[in-house]
Amino acid sequence: MKSQFLNTVENHMRTNRYAKRTIQSYSYWIKAFIIFIDKQHPAKAHNIEVECFLSYLSNQKNVAPRTQALALNALVYLYKEFLQNPLSLSLNFNSSSLSTKLPVVLTKHEVRALFQYIPPTHSLACKLMYGSGLRLMEAIRLRVQDINFDYHCIQVWNGKGGKHRTVTLAAELSTVLKEQIERVRSYYQLDMQNSTYSGVYLPFALARKYPNAAKEFNWHYLFPSYRLSTDPDINRVRRHHLNESVIQKAIKAASIKSNINKNITCHTLRHSFATHLLQAGADIRTVQEQLGHSDIRTTQIYTHVIERGANGVTSPLSTLI
């Protein structure tokens, strides 16, 4: 059972329209920090205790740099926004420096083999992750109106970091996408006959700007849940998007059946998208835009699998063979 303090912090984040996953992550790290300081009230701690906690995560827990950064962001929020006592901008702690893992990438042959074992009901979402470089949650959260058949592209709204972008859409998916939209329409027609149905979820700003949009077809999820559920925040009946674990389990099962000796996850399809684009001669800036990376150095990691290397360097051994 959560403490009254954590409940109050979470309510504060909800009031300020923080994303649900951000609330969950921040709450986790704030709780971890409170346990670290022997369950004192955070108001009794500040810079020194935060520095010790962050160093502890690096030295004893060996967390990845991104994990440590997430913990820091949670505590920056806690002290700046909630306790109104901002932390110092020059905190002194031991930064995590674990080497970044190289992405797992499939060959085109392996992608074909993997898709053979993915159930038809989940195949489209997986093909969008590979064919358009979408993250799992970006695919799951797509709305009907995000698909542009005329220009063969997809609008991705509020991706990682709240960024928007336009990505390519394989023309070969047009037919199956239209079939999926018709399935969504059948759900929609049934739901609209339900007097308790409150429409699809919309972020607060959109719900306020478009008060009727929740019950408009184009705003509904492209991959809807199989059943209605009650929104816990407002106690209203909605049809949410498909749970991401369904796709994750389908990928896991397919990777086992395909006998591909690699650690395959949903994100592997995105890694493969980027690498295969670069192999086909795509400009790295174009790939960066497709992936939605802020820093091109993040995109450059995919050049590790290209035959001639990131900078076109030929191994001297190749000249001997």
N, C-alpha and C positions, 0 to 999 in steps of 0.2 A: 504494500500500500504506500502510495506517495505521500510525502510530508506536505503539510499545509503550505510551507514555503515554496516547494516545487510546483504545487498546484497554482499558486498565485503567480509565479514566474511564467508558467505556461499560459495562463489566462491573459497575462500582459502581452505575450507574443501573439496570441490569437486576436486580441483587440487591435494590435498594430499590423494585422494581416500578414504575419509570417507564414510561409508555406508549412504544411503539416510535417513534411520530412525534416525541415529545418528545426521545427519545434521539438521533434523527437530527438534529433542529434544534439541540439543545444542542451536539452534537459538531461540527456545521458551524461554529457561532460560536466555540467554543473553539479550533478549528483556525485560524479567521481571526484570532483574537486572538494566537495563538502566532506566526503569520506576521508580524503587525503589529509584534511586539516582537522581530523578527529571530530567531525560533525559539529564544528563551531558554526555560528552564523557567519556567512561570507562578509558581512559588514565589519566583522572584527579582524578580517584579513585584508591584504591589499597586494602591492607590488611584490614584496619579498616572498609571500606565500605562493603567488601565481608563478613567479620565477622558479621556485623550488618544485612546484607541481609539473611544470613544463619540462624541466630538466629530468625529473623522475620518469616522465613518459619516454624521454629519449634514452636515458642511461639504464634504467631498470626494465622498462617494458619494450624497449627497442621498436617503438612505433614508427611507421613510415612518416616522412615529412608532411604529407597531406593530412594525415591523422592528427599530428601535433598542431598543424595550422588550424584544423577544425576545432580542436580543443581551445586554442587561443581565441578564435573568433567567438566561441561560446562565452568565454570569460570576459572578453571585451564588451560583448552585449550586456552581460550581467552587471558589470560595474558602470558602464557608461549610460545605458538606457534604463536599467531597472533600479540600480542603487544610486544613480546620479553621482557617482564618484569615479570618474574615468581613470583607467590605468595609465601609467607612464608610457610615452611613445618610444622610450628607449629601454625596454625590459632587457635584462641580462640573464639569458638562460642558454643551456646547451641545445642547439638546434639539431634535430634528427638529420642524419646524413647518410641514411641507408641508400645504397645505389638503386636507381630506378629500374624496375623490371622491364625487360624488353617485351614488347607485345607478342602474344602468340598469334601467328598468321597461318591461314590455310592456303594451300595451293588451289587453283581452280578445280582441279580434279577432286580434291578433298571436299570442296564446297558442294560439288555435284553429289558426291557420295553421301554427305551429311543430309542434304535436302531429301534424298530418297527415303530416309527413315523418319522424317518429321511428318506428323499426322497432317492431313489436308486442312483440318480446322485451324491449325497454327502455322501453316506454311507461309501464308501471306505476310504475316508480321515478321517472320524470319527473313523472308526475301526482301522486305523493305529495309531491314537492318543492314543486310549485305548490299542491296542494290542502290540504296540512298545514303548509307553511312549513318543511319539513325542510332542513337542510344536506345536501350530497351524502353525506358519511360517515355522518350519522345515518340516512339512508335505506338505504344499503348495509349498515349494521351491524344493521338490525332483525332481531329473532328472531321466530319464528312466534308465540310467546306474547305478543309486544308488541302485537298487534292485538286490540282489543276490539270485537267486532261488536255486542254488546248495547248498548253506550253510544256507539258510533260514535266511538271515540277511539283514539289510539296512545300508548303509553308510550315515552318517549324516555329512555334510561338513559345516564348519563355523556356528556352532550353537551359542548359547548364549556365549558371550565372545570370539567368533572366534574359538571355540574348535571343533575338529572332534571326532567322536566316531562311534562305530559299535553297533547296537541294534538288538534285536531279531525280527524275522518276523514270524508271525503265518502261519504255512503251509496251513491252511484252506483258506488263502487269495490268494494263488498262482493263482488259476483259474481266479478269478475276476481281479487280477492285470494284468495278461496276456491279458485279454479282454480290460482293460483300456489302455494298451500299444498299442493295435491295434487301438483304437480310436485316440490315439496320432498320430499314423502312418498315419491315414487318413487325419488329419489336416496337418501333415507334407507334405504329397504328394501334397495337394492343395496349400500350401504355397510356395513350391518349384517351382510351375508353375507360381507364381506371380513375375513378373520382378522387383517389388519394394521391395520385401521381403529381409531383411538384416540378417535374421537368429535370433536365440535366444540370449537373453542378457547373457553376460559372464562378471564376474568381470574383472577389468583392467588387473591384472596379468595373468589370464588365457587366456584372449583374445590376449595378447601379446605372451604368450608361445605357444598357439595353434591357430594360425591365421585362420585356416579353420574350427575350431570346431563349430563355431556359426551356421553352416549349416549342421552339422552332426546330424543324428537322435538321437543318444544316449544322446546328450547333452540337448535335448529338455525337457521341464517340463512335469512331470507325470500328473499334473493337469493343463492343458493349459486353458487360457482364451477362451471364445467362439468367440471372434473377435480379429482382428488385431488392433494394436494401434501404435502411433508414439512415439518413445522414445524422451522425451523432451530434454535430454542432448545432443543428437547428431542428432536429427531430422531424424531418420531412422525408417522404418516400421518393427515392430517385433510382435511376439505373446508372450505376457507376461504370467505369471502364473495366475491362478484363484484368484480373489480378496478375501482376507480373510474374508470380511464381509459376503460373501455368506454362508460360513460354520458357522459363528457365528449366523447368522439369522436362519439357519436350526436347530442348537442346541437349540436356544431359543424357536423356535416354537415347537420342539419336547418335550422340557421339560414341556411346558404348556399342551400339549395334553396328555402327560403321567401321569399328575397329581402327579408328584413327588414333595413333599414339601421341596425342597432344591433349593438353588441358583446355578443353573447349568450353567457352561460356558465350552468352549472348554478345558480349563485347568483342569476342573474337571475330564476329562477322563484320563489325565496324572496322576493326584493325585490318581485316582482309580487304575490305572496300578501299581503304586508303592506299594500301600497298599495291593492289592491283591497278588502281588509277595511275600511280606513279610509274609502275612497270609499263603501262600502256603509253607513257609519254606525256601524261598530264603535267601541267606546270604546278609546282609545289604551292604557289599562292592560291591557285584554283582549288587544290585539295584542302588547303587551310580554310578557305571560305566554306567549302562543302561540309567540313567537320565542325566549323564554328569555333576554331581555336583562336584565342586572342594573341598568342605568341607563336610565331612560325617555328620556333625551336621545338615546340611540342609536336608539330607536324613532321619535323625532320627525323624523328626517331624511326619513322616508317621506311626510311631509305636504307635501313640496315639489311634488308633482304633483297635489295635490288642488285643484280649481278655485278655491276661495275661500281657499286658503292655510292655513298651520298654525294661525293664530289667528283665522280667519274674517274676514280683512281683504279688503275689496273694493277693487279698483283704482279710482281716481277716473276713469280713462279709460272704465270701464264705464258710468258715469253719463252720458257724453256720446254714447253710441252707442244 
